[in-house]
Amino acid sequence: MITLGNLAFNGPFLAPLWSPPKSAGLYAVLVPGWRLLTFRALHFGQAELFDAELLKAHPRHPEWLTIAGTDWNLYIATHEMSFSTPAQREAAARELARTYKPEFRPVDGKPVASLRTLLIAQALRNSQEK
């Protein structure tokens, strides 16, 4: 369990090994943080039905790989909302993003990683190479 905003999420799970729940809900894309067992959010979204290919099919997947370096550094956490409408899930995802402020923010309508995020990603890759 991980708490993001004021919601309890199941996970985080390694993205390549994740078994999706059979319901609708919110999801968070995460990467490891600086300290052991800490995570940073890159994206919050909602899904009508979770799918194992949810992350790879997402248009932002290449950007997440820029930060994580590999799919094995991407994590997913889910918050099930079984009997919710798409509007309820979208509102919850927007509120969560507003509260938590994930690392990718839209600039001119395009999601762009912040300079801080890119510097952290470079530092993480350099420390892994040593």
N, C-alpha and C positions, 0 to 999 in steps of 0.2 A: 504494500500500500504506500502511496505517496499522496500528499495533500498539495494541490495546486489551487491558488486562490482560496476559496472556502469549500472546495469539492474534494472528496476522496476518490482517487483513481486507483484502479488495479494495475499493478506493475511497479516499476517499469520492466519491460521484457525486451530482450534482444530482438530487433526487428526480423532477422532471418529465421529465428526459432519461434516466433510468436504464433500462437493458436488463437484466432479471433473468436470472441464470444458471438453467440447467435442472437444478437439484438441490435437495436439502434443506440446511438449515444455519441459522446464526445471522445476525442482522442487528442493526445499531446505527443508531438515528436520531440525527443530529448537527446542530448549528447552528454557524456560524462563531464562533470565539473572539475574544478581544480583539486578539491579534497575528495578523499575516499567516500564512496556512496553518496555523492551529491550529483545533481543533474541540472542542466540548463535547458530551458524550453526554446525550441526554434519555431514551433508552429502549433496552433490549436485549430482543430477542425471538428466537423460533425459528419456522421455517416448514418444513412438509413439502415444499412446492414454492413457490419464489418466484414472485410475480405482480406485474405492473406496477401493479396497484391495491392492493398490500399496505398502503401507508401511508394512503391515502385511506379504505380500508375499516376501518382500526383505530379503536376507540372513543376513543383518546387524540388522534387527529388534530387536533380543534379546540384542544386544550390546546397541542399543538406549534405550531400557528399563532399562538397567543397570544404565544409566545416568539419565533418566527421572523418574524412579521409577514406572511409570504407563503410559498407553496410553493417559491418560487425561493430561499429562504434555508434550506430543509430539505435535508439530505444523507442518504444511506444508504450504509452500508458492509456488506459481506457476508463471512462466513466459511463456506465450503462444507464440509459434512459428509455426503457422498454416501450412505454406507451406514450411517448412524446411525439409532437408534430415537428416537421422540419423547421417551422418558425421558432418553436420553443428551443430546439437544439441550437439553431443559429444565434438566437439571442444569448443563450448561455455561453456559447463559444466566444461571441463578441465581448461579453462582460468579463470572461476569464482573460482574454487577450488584453483588455483595457486594464485590468487589475494587475496581471502578471507581467505584461510588456515583453513578449517574446523577442528574440534576437533579430528576426527579419521584420522590417517595417516597410510599408509601401512608400515609394518615392516616385512621383509622376505616374502613379497607377501601376508601377512595377515593384515587386518585392525585391529589396536590396539588403544585403547584409551590412551591418554597421561596421565602421573601421575597427571598433573594439573587438567585435566578433571575429573579423578576419585576422587581427593580430593574435588573438587567443588561439585560433585554429592553427596559425603558423607556429606558435610556441609549442602547442601540443604535438604537432607533427615533428618538430625538431627534437623534442625530448624523447619521442618514440624511436627516432632513428639512431639515438646514442646507445 
